[in-house]
Amino acid sequence: MAGKTGTPETGCADAPPGPDAPGPDAPPGPDALPGSRSALDPGRAIKPGRHGLSPETVAGIQRERLIDAFVHVVSERGFAHTTISGVTEGAGVTKKTFYAHFSDLDACFLAAYQRGMDILLRRMTEAHEAAPSWPDGIHAGLRTLLAALAREPRFARASLVEVNAAGPQVRQARIDNLARFRTFFADPSLAPVPISVVDAIVGGIYSAIHVQMETGEAEELPSLLPSLTYFALLPLVGREAASPYLADDPG
């Protein structure tokens, strides 16, 4: 968990790993949302001495661990109480290693946020494109989003709640990434939709998810699926076509 103290690295060696290993459902590699894995997982340790890894590989491992540790710390302590020391302890590396990758906490936040949004949007796009119709695609994309955030509450809290406390670059990244959701509403089966309408729909969905994260548990996010699908579809396909999705069982 975030905040666990590791022994600082010596040279290119790592701190001893802690017991906070990722859950069995955490996807490996580049498809893992930031914070879904422990930075101190034994499988991510770099052995001291001759380990046979290139400097680029070592740097990549350290960067990934810093990103995961950052999400752990910020989701537990809040961004206002997150320190570089807390992140480096959670990653089992030194401050020197942190500054080799990031200029400050905002830069680390930006890397974690952008990585996570890229992963979420890729998963949603795959689900959307596999659906038989545009309404089913919206439903499938939202199901994918809500399920992913429910499974990874640390990233959900960091990206939906703590992002509000970050610096201007991170907040601008949030605006830019929300605009990427417009692509889900550009479909040949739809009449042209004003961007302001699409942005209002996306903003409403974002707000509902944000409120759930502020007032409830992330694991309850999938329960929003029927109402959010209905909300997204209603202005574009009408009540008759949107209503069946209210009866959907998000479980």
N, C-alpha and C positions, 0 to 999 in steps of 0.2 A: 504494500500500500504506500501511498505517497507519504513522504516525511520520514521513511525508514532511513536510518543512517548507515551508509556504507563506508568502508575504509577507502580513502582516496587512492586513486590509481598511482602506480609507480611506473614511470615511462609510458609505455603503451599497454600496460597491464590494467586490469579492472579490479574494482572492489569485489570482495566476496559476495556472491549472490544471496539474496534473502529468500524467505519462504513464500513470498506473495506471487506465486506462479499464475499464469492466465488460466481462465476456465477452459473446460474441454471444448466449448463451442466457439472460442475465440478464433477467427480465421487467421491463418498464418500469413506472413509476408506482406506484400504491398496492399492487400485488400483488407488488412486489419485497421480498424479505426484507431486513431491516436487515443491512448489511454486504455486500450483493451488488453494490453499485455503489461506485465510487470517489467520495469527496466532492470530489475535485479533477478530476473529469471535465470537459472543456471545455464540454460541453453544459449543465452546471449552474452555470457561472460567471455572476456578475452584473457587467455592464460598469460601469466608473466613469462618473460623470457622469449624463446623462439617459438612462435605460434604459427608461422608459415603464412600469415595474412599480409597482404599488401597494405601500405599506408592508407590507400584510398578505401579499402575494405574496413580497416579499423575506424577511420573517420566516419564512414557511413553507419557503422554499428553504434558508435558513440552518439551521433546525431539522432538516430532513431530512439535511442534510450533516453536522451534528454527530452525529446518531444513527448514520449510516453510519461516520463516522470513529471513533466510540466503539467500535463492534463490531470494526472493524479493529484498533484498538489493544489492546483487552482480549483479543482472541483470540490476538494475537501476544506480548504482554507479560505477560498475566495481570492480573486485577483488582487484585491487591495492588501491582502496579508501574505501574498506569495513573494518569496525572496529568491534570489539566485542561489543562495546557500541551500535553501530548502529543495530547490530543483536538483542541484548537483548532488546533494546527499541522497535524494531519491533515485538518482541515476547511477550513483556509485562512481562519480568522476569528480575531477577538480574544477575549480572556477576557471582555471586556465583553459581547460578543455571546453567549457561553456563558451568562453569568449572567442575560441577558435571557430565556433560555428554561428554564434549569434551576438549581435551587438548589445542587446538588452532583452528584457523579458517580453517586450512587445514583439520583437523580431521572432522570438521563440513561439509566442502565441500565434503570430501570423502564419508561421510554418505549419503549426499543428492544425489551425483552423482551415487553411487552404487544402491541406492534405485530406482532412476529413470530409470537406465539402466535395472535393473531386471524387472521392470514393462513393459518397452517398448519391451524387448525381449520376455516376456511372451505373450504380445498381438500379436506381430508379429508371433510368433510360432503358436498360435491358428489360426490366419488367414491363414498362410501358410499350415497348416495341413488340413484345411477345404476345400482347393482348389482342383479342380478335376485333375490337372496336375502340374508337377514341374514348368513350366513357369508361369502358373496361380498363383502358390503359391508364386513365387518371386514377381509377380505383386501385389498380395494381401498383402504380407508382407510390401512392400514398401509403398503401399497406407496407410496402418495402421500407419507406422512410420511417414510419412509426415503429415498425418492428426493430429496425436497426438501432434507433435511439433508445428504445426500451431495453434492448440487450446491452447497450453500452451507455449507462447513465452518466459516467464520468464525462465522456465527450459531449453528451447531451447538455449537461449543466454548463460545461465550459463554453460551448458554442451558442447556447441560447440565453444563458443568464449572465455569466461572467464576462461575456464579450462586451456587454454594455459598459463595463468599467475599464476596458482597454483603451489604448491610445487611438488617435485618429486613423492610422493606417489599418488597424484591425477593424475598426468600425466601418471604414470605407470598403474593406474587403467583404464585410457582411452585405452592404448595399449592392456591391458588384455581383456577389453570388446569388442574391435573391433575384437579380435580373436574369440570371441564367435559367431560372424556372419558366421564363416566358416561352421557351422552346416547346414545352409540353402543350401549349395552347395554340401552336401554329400547325394546324392539321387541315388537309384538303377537304375534309368533311364538314368543316366549320366555315361559317361566314366570317369575313375579316372582323377581328375583335380589336378595339382600340387598346393601345398599350396601357393606358391609364386604368382600364377595366381589368386587364390581366394583372397589373400590379396590385390592384385592390384585392383581388381574389388571393393572390400569393401572400400579400400582407396579412389578410385575415386568417389564413391558415397558419402562418408563422406566429401570429399573435395568440391563437388558441393553443398552440403547442407550448409557447413561452409561458402562458398562464398556468398550464398544467405542470410545467417544470417548477414554477415558483410556488405553487400552492399544493401540489400533490406529489406522487411518486412517478418516476419515469416508467415503471413497469405498467402503469395504467394508460400510457399513451395509445396503445392499439385500440382502446375503447372509443377513441375519437374518430375512428375510421368511417363509420356510417355517416355521421354528421358532417365531417369535413368533405367527404366525397359528394354528398348532397349539396353542400355549400359551393363547391367548385363547379358543379355541373348545372345547377339551377339557372344561373343567368344566361347560359349558353345553349342549353338543350330543352329547358322548360321543366315544369313540375312533373309532368307525366313521365318523362324519360328519366328524371333524376330520382324520383320517389322510391323505386325499387331498391336503391342502394341504402336507404334508411333501414331496411329490414336485414341488411347484411350482418352476419355474426362475425365480429372481428377476431374472435378466438379461433 
